[in-house]
Amino acid sequence: MSLVAEAFVTQLAATEPWPENAALYQQLKEEQILLSDNASSLAVQAFLQMCNLPVRVVCRANAEYMSPSGKVPFIHVGNQVVSELGPIVQFVKAKGHSLSDGLDEVQKAEMKAYMELVNNMLLTAELYLQWCDDVTVEEITHPRYGSPYPWPLNRILSYQKQWEVRRKMKAIGWAGKTLEQVLEDVDQCCQALSQRLGTQPYFFNKQPTELDALVFGHLFTILTTQLTTDELSEKVKNYSNLTAFCRRIEQQYFEGHDKDSSTTVAARSAKRSLLR
């Protein structure tokens, strides 16, 4: 199919109503998925819930290899498969659902800048911790990443992924960083997010945007995922308005829904709730 024909088919599919059987794919929740992928998946689930669009979470051991971009999560809507938050936001917008239409151009530019900050700092820090911190790699990453596969395939796939991520870290200048430096980067990112949020319920006052979904996905997952130490989650806990922000979204979008909804699945599968 030519690029023009593919674009036409995609545009045509995007104008169709959102189906009731839409599915979001990610790795196995309990034994396989890692911090960064879990955060990315939760961000997409939060975004779809904020748009009031139903989606069923489907866990597959080979979800990463099923994805058109090689990254999770991805959604299967009608005959379309779209992966990662950015393209999913655009796909949903083509169907007439947007969280940021009420923002002016300056606010939209600011929102995109903060989303870049989250991806460049928090997501990269999660990847660093998973694949470059030796203790985390041996105790958590290798066992979980390769868990669905028999030996020696489990080790081969884990080392292949580790080599891929470490090559990326070298390319962006993170390979030589220490864990302390990475944690300091996380703290600076949280400080910037905390200052922007202030006392507002959401980053742009009373209504959530895709920035709120992205930040929630990463911060909530950091706060509720058990790692070898609590150093990463402690950086987030230093900012009370960020933890309150996570509790607010958890309560509004991940609690009290139908037991089969995607949001309930996400909340139920977290290591522990933020609600006390």
Disulfide bonds with the S-S distance in Angstrom:
none
